[in-house]
Amino acid sequence: MENQTVKNPYYSRTDKTKLNVSNAEWKKILPTDLYYVAREADTERPFTGKYNDFDEIGEYYCAVCGNHLFRSSSKFASTCGWPSFFEADKEGVSYKRDSSHGMERIEVLCKRCDSHLGHVFNDGPEPTGMRYCMNSVSLDFQRDSEKK
């Protein structure tokens, strides 16, 4: 992800300012796979994402803008094919009704840049009962051991 952050002037893990960037601008900045998932609500194929079978300890951020989204302690093995969390950073995500593909779902978006992250379902484990089913490509991870 380091090479992407050099190319992306909007990426910051500390700036919480709401971004208003056009999709045309994002398309110039983001890698193709990330652009289509984050900006056009595409979905990566199940069981292919780098964070699906991943259990390092640290923080998950939006791969588009660097906004904090999840702590690894809320990640669980859901076997659905995408990385899943039972709790999100309330300041990191927002929600939108999604009626696409003949289904009623709740889309999860980055609160800072409005990028598509995935969907949330009410079939997760305690303590919340929620399953945040995220696209790995939309996530950026920092191990606790890498923090300065």
TORPA-4810 file (N, C-alpha, C, O; in nm, 3 decimals):
<nodes>
NODE_1_0.082_-0.119_0.000_0.000_0.000_0.000_0.087_0.126_0.000_0.039_0.233_-0.037_M
NODE_2_0.212_0.114_0.040_0.298_0.232_0.048_0.305_0.305_-0.085_0.296_0.428_-0.089_E
NODE_3_0.322_0.231_-0.196_0.334_0.298_-0.326_0.207_0.370_-0.364_0.212_0.471_-0.434_N
NODE_4_0.092_0.320_-0.320_-0.034_0.386_-0.350_-0.045_0.518_-0.274_-0.094_0.617_-0.329_Q
NODE_5_-0.001_0.521_-0.149_-0.017_0.642_-0.070_0.067_0.757_-0.126_0.032_0.873_-0.109_T
NODE_6_0.176_0.726_-0.192_0.258_0.829_-0.256_0.179_0.892_-0.371_0.185_1.013_-0.392_V
NODE_7_0.107_0.811_-0.444_0.030_0.856_-0.560_-0.103_0.922_-0.519_-0.160_0.997_-0.598_K
NODE_8_-0.151_0.895_-0.399_-0.282_0.941_-0.355_-0.266_1.056_-0.255_-0.236_1.031_-0.138_N
NODE_9_-0.286_1.179_-0.296_-0.268_1.294_-0.207_-0.376_1.305_-0.099_-0.361_1.384_-0.005_P
NODE_10_-0.484_1.228_-0.109_-0.593_1.234_-0.012_-0.576_1.134_0.102_-0.649_1.139_0.201_Y
NODE_11_-0.481_1.042_0.088_-0.463_0.936_0.187_-0.398_0.991_0.313_-0.289_1.048_0.308_Y
NODE_12_-0.466_0.973_0.427_-0.411_1.015_0.555_-0.477_0.934_0.666_-0.599_0.917_0.667_S
NODE_13_-0.398_0.886_0.760_-0.453_0.814_0.875_-0.484_0.908_0.990_-0.532_0.863_1.095_R
NODE_14_-0.459_1.035_0.974_-0.486_1.132_1.081_-0.589_1.238_1.043_-0.661_1.287_1.131_T
NODE_15_-0.599_1.275_0.916_-0.693_1.378_0.872_-0.833_1.319_0.868_-0.857_1.219_0.801_D
NODE_16_-0.926_1.380_0.940_-1.065_1.332_0.944_-1.157_1.418_0.859_-1.279_1.397_0.860_K
NODE_17_-1.102_1.515_0.786_-1.182_1.605_0.703_-1.257_1.526_0.596_-1.199_1.444_0.525_T
NODE_18_-1.387_1.553_0.587_-1.470_1.488_0.485_-1.419_1.524_0.346_-1.393_1.641_0.317_K
NODE_19_-1.404_1.423_0.262_-1.353_1.444_0.126_-1.468_1.455_0.027_-1.571_1.388_0.040_L
NODE_20_-1.450_1.540_-0.072_-1.546_1.554_-0.180_-1.466_1.550_-0.310_-1.434_1.653_-0.369_N
NODE_21_-1.435_1.428_-0.353_-1.350_1.405_-0.470_-1.434_1.334_-0.576_-1.505_1.238_-0.544_V
NODE_22_-1.427_1.378_-0.699_-1.507_1.317_-0.805_-1.454_1.177_-0.838_-1.336_1.147_-0.817_S
NODE_23_-1.542_1.094_-0.891_-1.498_0.961_-0.935_-1.396_0.971_-1.047_-1.308_0.886_-1.059_N
NODE_24_-1.406_1.075_-1.130_-1.307_1.094_-1.237_-1.168_1.114_-1.177_-1.070_1.061_-1.227_A
NODE_25_-1.161_1.191_-1.069_-1.032_1.213_-1.001_-0.985_1.084_-0.933_-0.867_1.049_-0.943_E
NODE_26_-1.075_1.014_-0.864_-1.037_0.887_-0.799_-0.986_0.787_-0.904_-0.891_0.713_-0.878_W
NODE_27_-1.048_0.786_-1.020_-1.008_0.691_-1.124_-0.864_0.714_-1.168_-0.794_0.619_-1.205_K
NODE_28_-0.818_0.839_-1.165_-0.679_0.871_-1.201_-0.581_0.827_-1.094_-0.465_0.796_-1.123_K
NODE_29_-0.627_0.822_-0.969_-0.539_0.800_-0.854_-0.533_0.653_-0.809_-0.425_0.601_-0.778_I
NODE_30_-0.648_0.588_-0.807_-0.657_0.454_-0.745_-0.620_0.342_-0.842_-0.640_0.353_-0.963_L
NODE_31_-0.566_0.232_-0.787_-0.548_0.111_-0.870_-0.685_0.067_-0.923_-0.787_0.088_-0.858_P
NODE_32_-0.686_0.006_-1.040_-0.811_-0.030_-1.107_-0.904_-0.115_-1.020_-1.023_-0.087_-1.011_T
NODE_33_-0.849_-0.220_-0.956_-0.935_-0.309_-0.876_-0.997_-0.233_-0.759_-1.115_-0.253_-0.728_D
NODE_34_-0.921_-0.147_-0.694_-0.973_-0.069_-0.582_-1.077_0.032_-0.631_-1.180_0.051_-0.567_L
NODE_35_-1.051_0.095_-0.743_-1.147_0.192_-0.796_-1.284_0.127_-0.817_-1.385_0.180_-0.772_Y
NODE_36_-1.289_0.013_-0.884_-1.417_-0.049_-0.916_-1.492_-0.097_-0.792_-1.615_-0.088_-0.789_Y
NODE_37_-1.423_-0.146_-0.693_-1.491_-0.187_-0.569_-1.533_-0.063_-0.489_-1.649_-0.050_-0.451_V
NODE_38_-1.438_0.026_-0.465_-1.464_0.139_-0.375_-1.557_0.245_-0.435_-1.641_0.301_-0.364_A
NODE_39_-1.543_0.273_-0.563_-1.617_0.384_-0.622_-1.737_0.340_-0.705_-1.828_0.420_-0.730_R
NODE_40_-1.740_0.213_-0.749_-1.854_0.165_-0.828_-1.924_0.046_-0.764_-2.004_-0.022_-0.828_E
NODE_41_-1.893_0.021_-0.636_-1.958_-0.083_-0.555_-1.949_-0.222_-0.616_-2.041_-0.302_-0.604_A
NODE_42_-1.837_-0.250_-0.682_-1.811_-0.384_-0.731_-1.777_-0.472_-0.610_-1.766_-0.421_-0.498_D
NODE_43_-1.759_-0.600_-0.630_-1.725_-0.692_-0.522_-1.613_-0.785_-0.568_-1.618_-0.839_-0.678_T
NODE_44_-1.513_-0.802_-0.483_-1.408_-0.898_-0.519_-1.463_-1.040_-0.504_-1.557_-1.063_-0.428_E
NODE_45_-1.406_-1.132_-0.577_-1.451_-1.271_-0.571_-1.429_-1.327_-0.430_-1.329_-1.295_-0.366_R
NODE_46_-1.522_-1.411_-0.382_-1.505_-1.467_-0.247_-1.378_-1.552_-0.238_-1.335_-1.614_-0.335_P
NODE_47_-1.320_-1.554_-0.119_-1.201_-1.633_-0.085_-1.075_-1.592_-0.159_-0.978_-1.667_-0.162_F
NODE_48_-1.075_-1.473_-0.221_-0.958_-1.427_-0.295_-0.886_-1.311_-0.228_-0.771_-1.283_-0.261_T
NODE_49_-0.951_-1.243_-0.136_-0.893_-1.124_-0.075_-0.781_-1.154_0.023_-0.783_-1.256_0.091_G
NODE_50_-0.684_-1.064_0.028_-0.566_-1.085_0.113_-0.597_-1.088_0.261_-0.518_-1.141_0.339_K
NODE_51_-0.709_-1.032_0.305_-0.741_-1.031_0.448_-0.848_-1.134_0.487_-0.891_-1.136_0.602_Y
NODE_52_-0.890_-1.219_0.393_-0.990_-1.319_0.427_-0.938_-1.416_0.533_-1.001_-1.432_0.638_N
NODE_53_-0.826_-1.480_0.509_-0.763_-1.571_0.607_-0.641_-1.501_0.663_-0.528_-1.534_0.628_D
NODE_54_-0.662_-1.405_0.748_-0.556_-1.318_0.798_-0.587_-1.288_0.944_-0.698_-1.245_0.976_F
NODE_55_-0.490_-1.310_1.032_-0.519_-1.289_1.174_-0.413_-1.209_1.249_-0.390_-1.231_1.368_D
NODE_56_-0.348_-1.117_1.179_-0.250_-1.030_1.244_-0.323_-0.932_1.338_-0.441_-0.904_1.321_E
NODE_57_-0.249_-0.881_1.437_-0.305_-0.787_1.534_-0.272_-0.645_1.491_-0.155_-0.610_1.472_I
NODE_58_-0.375_-0.564_1.476_-0.354_-0.426_1.434_-0.484_-0.356_1.397_-0.592_-0.391_1.443_G
NODE_59_-0.469_-0.255_1.311_-0.581_-0.169_1.272_-0.606_-0.178_1.122_-0.513_-0.193_1.042_E
NODE_60_-0.733_-0.170_1.085_-0.774_-0.167_0.944_-0.822_-0.026_0.910_-0.898_0.036_0.984_Y
NODE_61_-0.775_0.021_0.795_-0.807_0.155_0.746_-0.868_0.146_0.607_-0.855_0.044_0.539_Y
NODE_62_-0.933_0.253_0.565_-0.985_0.262_0.428_-0.867_0.270_0.332_-0.780_0.356_0.349_C
NODE_63_-0.863_0.184_0.233_-0.753_0.183_0.137_-0.758_0.304_0.044_-0.659_0.335_-0.022_A
NODE_64_-0.871_0.371_0.037_-0.885_0.488_-0.049_-0.832_0.614_0.020_-0.756_0.690_-0.039_V
NODE_65_-0.874_0.637_0.147_-0.841_0.764_0.212_-0.765_0.752_0.343_-0.717_0.853_0.395_C
NODE_66_-0.751_0.630_0.399_-0.676_0.613_0.523_-0.758_0.625_0.650_-0.702_0.619_0.760_G
NODE_67_-0.888_0.644_0.639_-0.975_0.658_0.757_-0.980_0.527_0.836_-0.985_0.420_0.777_N
NODE_68_-0.978_0.536_0.970_-0.983_0.415_1.054_-1.121_0.349_1.046_-1.224_0.417_1.054_H
NODE_69_-1.122_0.215_1.029_-1.247_0.141_1.013_-1.269_0.033_1.118_-1.377_0.026_1.178_L
NODE_70_-1.168_-0.052_1.142_-1.184_-0.167_1.230_-1.058_-0.194_1.311_-0.948_-0.157_1.270_F
NODE_71_-1.075_-0.257_1.425_-0.965_-0.311_1.506_-0.965_-0.462_1.484_-1.072_-0.523_1.473_R
NODE_72_-0.847_-0.522_1.476_-0.837_-0.666_1.450_-0.910_-0.751_1.554_-0.952_-0.863_1.524_S
NODE_73_-0.925_-0.700_1.676_-0.994_-0.777_1.780_-1.142_-0.798_1.749_-1.207_-0.879_1.813_S
NODE_74_-1.197_-0.724_1.650_-1.336_-0.745_1.611_-1.350_-0.833_1.487_-1.461_-0.854_1.438_S
NODE_75_-1.239_-0.883_1.435_-1.241_-0.970_1.316_-1.269_-1.114_1.360_-1.223_-1.158_1.465_K
NODE_76_-1.345_-1.186_1.279_-1.374_-1.326_1.309_-1.380_-1.407_1.180_-1.399_-1.352_1.072_F
NODE_77_-1.365_-1.538_1.195_-1.369_-1.629_1.080_-1.515_-1.661_1.050_-1.576_-1.743_1.118_A
NODE_78_-1.569_-1.598_0.947_-1.711_-1.616_0.915_-1.734_-1.725_0.811_-1.846_-1.773_0.797_S
NODE_79_-1.632_-1.763_0.739_-1.637_-1.860_0.627_-1.725_-1.813_0.512_-1.765_-1.895_0.428_T
NODE_80_-1.756_-1.685_0.505_-1.839_-1.633_0.394_-1.755_-1.599_0.272_-1.809_-1.577_0.164_C
NODE_81_-1.621_-1.595_0.287_-1.535_-1.567_0.174_-1.476_-1.427_0.172_-1.393_-1.395_0.086_G
NODE_82_-1.518_-1.344_0.266_-1.465_-1.208_0.277_-1.428_-1.183_0.423_-1.484_-1.245_0.512_W
NODE_83_-1.334_-1.092_0.447_-1.301_-1.060_0.586_-1.424_-1.006_0.657_-1.496_-0.922_0.603_P
NODE_84_-1.447_-1.055_0.779_-1.567_-1.016_0.853_-1.532_-0.966_0.991_-1.439_-1.014_1.056_S
NODE_85_-1.608_-0.867_1.035_-1.588_-0.803_1.165_-1.723_-0.794_1.234_-1.826_-0.783_1.168_F
NODE_86_-1.724_-0.798_1.368_-1.851_-0.785_1.439_-1.875_-0.643_1.488_-1.983_-0.612_1.539_F
NODE_87_-1.774_-0.555_1.471_-1.791_-0.417_1.516_-1.703_-0.325_1.433_-1.588_-0.358_1.401_E
NODE_88_-1.758_-0.209_1.397_-1.684_-0.108_1.319_-1.660_0.016_1.405_-1.730_0.038_1.504_A
NODE_89_-1.563_0.095_1.365_-1.539_0.225_1.427_-1.659_0.314_1.391_-1.682_0.342_1.273_D
NODE_90_-1.734_0.357_1.491_-1.854_0.437_1.466_-1.823_0.568_1.395_-1.907_0.622_1.324_K
NODE_91_-1.702_0.619_1.414_-1.661_0.742_1.347_-1.604_0.713_1.207_-1.576_0.806_1.131_E
NODE_92_-1.586_0.585_1.174_-1.522_0.548_1.049_-1.615_0.510_0.936_-1.579_0.521_0.819_G
NODE_93_-1.736_0.463_0.971_-1.826_0.412_0.867_-1.962_0.479_0.869_-2.006_0.532_0.971_V
NODE_94_-2.028_0.476_0.754_-2.166_0.519_0.742_-2.241_0.410_0.667_-2.180_0.315_0.617_S
NODE_95_-2.372_0.423_0.659_-2.456_0.317_0.604_-2.553_0.373_0.502_-2.596_0.488_0.510_Y
NODE_96_-2.588_0.287_0.405_-2.682_0.326_0.300_-2.763_0.202_0.259_-2.708_0.092_0.248_K
NODE_97_-2.890_0.221_0.238_-2.975_0.112_0.188_-2.931_0.074_0.048_-2.907_0.161_-0.036_R
NODE_98_-2.921_-0.055_0.022_-2.878_-0.107_-0.108_-2.983_-0.206_-0.157_-2.999_-0.314_-0.101_D
NODE_99_-3.054_-0.168_-0.263_-3.159_-0.254_-0.320_-3.114_-0.317_-0.451_-3.197_-0.366_-0.528_S
NODE_100_-2.984_-0.318_-0.478_-2.933_-0.372_-0.604_-2.939_-0.525_-0.607_-2.950_-0.589_-0.502_S
NODE_101_-2.931_-0.581_-0.723_-2.926_-0.726_-0.746_-3.045_-0.800_-0.686_-3.034_-0.916_-0.649_H
NODE_102_-3.158_-0.733_-0.678_-3.280_-0.797_-0.629_-3.277_-0.831_-0.481_-3.355_-0.915_-0.435_G
NODE_103_-3.189_-0.767_-0.405_-3.178_-0.793_-0.261_-3.192_-0.663_-0.184_-3.169_-0.555_-0.238_M
NODE_104_-3.230_-0.674_-0.058_-3.230_-0.561_0.034_-3.114_-0.581_0.130_-3.113_-0.675_0.209_E
NODE_105_-3.015_-0.491_0.122_-2.899_-0.502_0.209_-2.864_-0.364_0.263_-2.921_-0.263_0.221_R
NODE_106_-2.770_-0.362_0.356_-2.718_-0.236_0.408_-2.572_-0.225_0.366_-2.487_-0.304_0.408_I
NODE_107_-2.545_-0.125_0.283_-2.410_-0.101_0.235_-2.331_-0.027_0.342_-2.384_0.060_0.411_E
NODE_108_-2.204_-0.063_0.355_-2.114_0.004_0.449_-2.018_0.090_0.366_-1.954_0.042_0.273_V
NODE_109_-2.010_0.218_0.402_-1.927_0.315_0.331_-1.826_0.377_0.428_-1.851_0.384_0.548_L
NODE_110_-1.715_0.421_0.375_-1.620_0.498_0.454_-1.684_0.634_0.481_-1.732_0.700_0.389_C
NODE_111_-1.683_0.676_0.606_-1.746_0.802_0.643_-1.670_0.924_0.589_-1.728_1.030_0.571_K
NODE_112_-1.541_0.909_0.564_-1.460_1.022_0.517_-1.469_1.042_0.366_-1.481_1.155_0.319_R
NODE_113_-1.463_0.932_0.287_-1.458_0.947_0.141_-1.576_0.884_0.068_-1.583_0.890_-0.055_C
NODE_114_-1.670_0.825_0.142_-1.789_0.762_0.083_-1.758_0.646_-0.009_-1.837_0.615_-0.099_D
NODE_115_-1.644_0.580_0.011_-1.612_0.462_-0.070_-1.685_0.339_-0.018_-1.706_0.323_0.102_S
NODE_116_-1.725_0.253_-0.111_-1.790_0.126_-0.079_-1.689_0.033_-0.013_-1.579_0.013_-0.064_H
NODE_117_-1.728_-0.024_0.101_-1.642_-0.119_0.172_-1.699_-0.260_0.165_-1.624_-0.357_0.155_L
NODE_118_-1.830_-0.271_0.171_-1.897_-0.401_0.172_-2.039_-0.384_0.223_-2.103_-0.281_0.199_G
NODE_119_-2.088_-0.486_0.295_-2.224_-0.483_0.350_-2.222_-0.534_0.494_-2.129_-0.603_0.535_H
NODE_120_-2.325_-0.498_0.569_-2.338_-0.547_0.706_-2.467_-0.628_0.717_-2.571_-0.592_0.662_V
NODE_121_-2.457_-0.740_0.790_-2.568_-0.832_0.810_-2.587_-0.858_0.959_-2.494_-0.840_1.038_F
NODE_122_-2.706_-0.899_0.997_-2.734_-0.923_1.139_-2.721_-1.070_1.178_-2.799_-1.119_1.259_N
NODE_123_-2.624_-1.139_1.120_-2.603_-1.281_1.151_-2.463_-1.306_1.207_-2.408_-1.415_1.191_D
NODE_124_-2.407_-1.207_1.272_-2.272_-1.220_1.327_-2.272_-1.269_1.471_-2.378_-1.294_1.529_G
NODE_125_-2.154_-1.282_1.529_-2.141_-1.332_1.665_-2.167_-1.225_1.771_-2.178_-1.106_1.740_P
NODE_126_-2.178_-1.268_1.893_-2.187_-1.175_2.006_-2.052_-1.104_2.018_-1.952_-1.162_1.977_E
NODE_127_-2.043_-0.986_2.070_-2.148_-0.919_2.146_-2.245_-0.836_2.063_-2.345_-0.789_2.117_P
NODE_128_-2.220_-0.815_1.934_-2.305_-0.725_1.855_-2.408_-0.797_1.769_-2.513_-0.740_1.738_T
NODE_129_-2.379_-0.921_1.731_-2.467_-0.994_1.639_-2.456_-0.947_1.495_-2.535_-0.986_1.410_G
NODE_130_-2.357_-0.861_1.468_-2.341_-0.805_1.334_-2.224_-0.871_1.261_-2.127_-0.914_1.323_M
NODE_131_-2.236_-0.877_1.128_-2.127_-0.927_1.043_-2.099_-0.823_0.935_-2.174_-0.810_0.838_R
NODE_132_-1.991_-0.751_0.954_-1.944_-0.655_0.853_-1.862_-0.735_0.752_-1.749_-0.774_0.781_Y
NODE_133_-1.918_-0.758_0.636_-1.857_-0.839_0.531_-1.789_-0.743_0.434_-1.855_-0.676_0.354_C
NODE_134_-1.656_-0.734_0.441_-1.580_-0.631_0.371_-1.499_-0.687_0.255_-1.464_-0.805_0.254_M
NODE_135_-1.469_-0.604_0.159_-1.379_-0.637_0.049_-1.236_-0.609_0.094_-1.207_-0.499_0.139_N
NODE_136_-1.148_-0.706_0.084_-1.008_-0.687_0.123_-0.944_-0.569_0.050_-0.868_-0.493_0.110_S
NODE_137_-0.974_-0.554_-0.078_-0.912_-0.448_-0.158_-0.944_-0.310_-0.102_-0.868_-0.215_-0.123_V
NODE_138_-1.057_-0.297_-0.032_-1.096_-0.169_0.026_-1.029_-0.141_0.160_-1.045_-0.033_0.217_S
NODE_139_-0.953_-0.240_0.209_-0.890_-0.227_0.341_-0.739_-0.213_0.330_-0.675_-0.268_0.240_L
NODE_140_-0.684_-0.139_0.423_-0.540_-0.121_0.439_-0.513_-0.158_0.584_-0.588_-0.117_0.672_D
NODE_141_-0.408_-0.233_0.611_-0.382_-0.285_0.745_-0.249_-0.236_0.798_-0.151_-0.226_0.724_F
NODE_142_-0.246_-0.204_0.927_-0.121_-0.171_0.994_-0.109_-0.257_1.120_-0.194_-0.250_1.209_Q
NODE_143_-0.002_-0.337_1.126_0.024_-0.420_1.243_0.057_-0.330_1.362_0.118_-0.224_1.346_R
NODE_144_0.016_-0.373_1.481_0.052_-0.298_1.602_0.204_-0.281_1.613_0.253_-0.177_1.658_D
NODE_145_0.276_-0.383_1.572_0.424_-0.379_1.582_0.487_-0.276_1.489_0.603_-0.240_1.507_S
NODE_146_0.410_-0.227_1.390_0.463_-0.128_1.295_0.433_0.015_1.335_0.483_0.109_1.273_E
NODE_147_0.352_0.033_1.441_0.316_0.168_1.482_0.438_0.240_1.538_0.522_0.181_1.607_K
NODE_148_0.447_0.366_1.508_0.560_0.446_1.554_0.532_0.506_1.689_0.617_0.577_1.743_K
</nodes>
